[in-house]
Amino acid sequence: MKSKRLVALTAALFGVFTPLLQAADIPTVRVSLFSWPGYGFWFIAKEKNLAPDLTFDIQIIEDPYESYAQMTAGKLDVTSSTSEYGPIAADAATGVKLVSYTNPSTGTDKIIVAPGVADVAGLKGKQVAVLEGGLTQIFMAMWLEKNGVKFNEVQYVNVVMDDAVAAMVSGKVAAAEYWEPFGGQVLKSLKGSRVLATSAEPEWLKTGLLGDGMYMATAFLEKKPEIARKTMKAYWDAVAWWKMNPEEGNQIIAKAIQFEVADVEDVIGKGTRAGIHVFDLSEAAKFMGVMPGEPPLGMANGQINEHWKITSDWWLKFGLTQKTHPLEAGISLEPLKSLATAQ
């Protein structure tokens, strides 16, 4: 009798603890992003359980350099951010690698000047707001030089995007690079402010310079390659799900990052191109050169090579790196290559 009761009790306890044991066996992937619609697909992956054998711990960290530091310290596995950090990571040996380009900017990025700035020459000696070490700084510098102002003839003010809006509206800076919806906020709030350049212009579209990427910690890639692969697959599955369900997907993203749905739609659209063109897996694989074929917008297969050269050269000019490095020093083509091959 005792043995029967013991068996029953054991079975009952096993039934209680089995889900807990199974949950403990599911690896947690630590992901960060700053609050912007172009990175919100991670929330879709989590809410729709597109990777049932993974748990996503998603943090919003507004300063991407804080995310990189946490990756270096082993506190984060993945971050979504703008696509220029690879050369800096390689030079500083931070243990962070770009693993995929995820979308080019097709109009969301804008250079806006304050009232009273007649032309580019009027910016000489003035303060301009950018994220130092970010694409906004390179975009500003290239645009200045294209229009006859040397990149070091202005004073760069290092701010995250929320602060960049306040910097312009308060009169602290004469120009800034914004992405939406922040650029629109400035134009509405500051009468006389004007857009002088956008990422919709063909020269920016063709290079793919202005865009976003996915980064993974080198330790994560090397020690947990299969989990890294499943993590990336979850992201691309989320993009595919969003393209089929854009209205619900945009609502998920808006809620997660505390944006209005209309602002999300302005950036990523409704399953189609808007302020950015959200790459699917094959488009990203072509941009990164791990799949045959041409990416959209006039880019070349393996466009990442030119992107790497441009960003490497500019970080050297700005003194953020000591020398240039080969692409593989800051980029890992796995797990994207294995996912593209499996298609």
Secondary structure, DSSP 8 states (H G I E B T S, - for coil): -HHHHHHHHHHHHHHHHHHHHHHHHS-EEEEEE-S-GGGTHHHHHHHTTS-TT-EEEEEE-S-HHHHHHHHHTTS-SEEEEETT-HHHHHHHT-SEEEEEEEEEBSSSEEEEE-TT--SGGGGTT-EEEE-TTSHHHHHHHHHHHHTT--GGGSEEEE--HHHHHHHHHTTS-SEEEEETTHHHHHHHHSTT-EEEEETTSHHHHHHT-SEEEEEEEHHHHHH-HHHHHHHHHHHHHHHHHHHHSHHHHHHHHHHHHT--HHHHHHHH-SSS-SSB----HHHHHHHTTSSSS--STT--TTTHHHHHHHHHHHHHHTTS-SS---GGGTB--TTHHHHHHT-
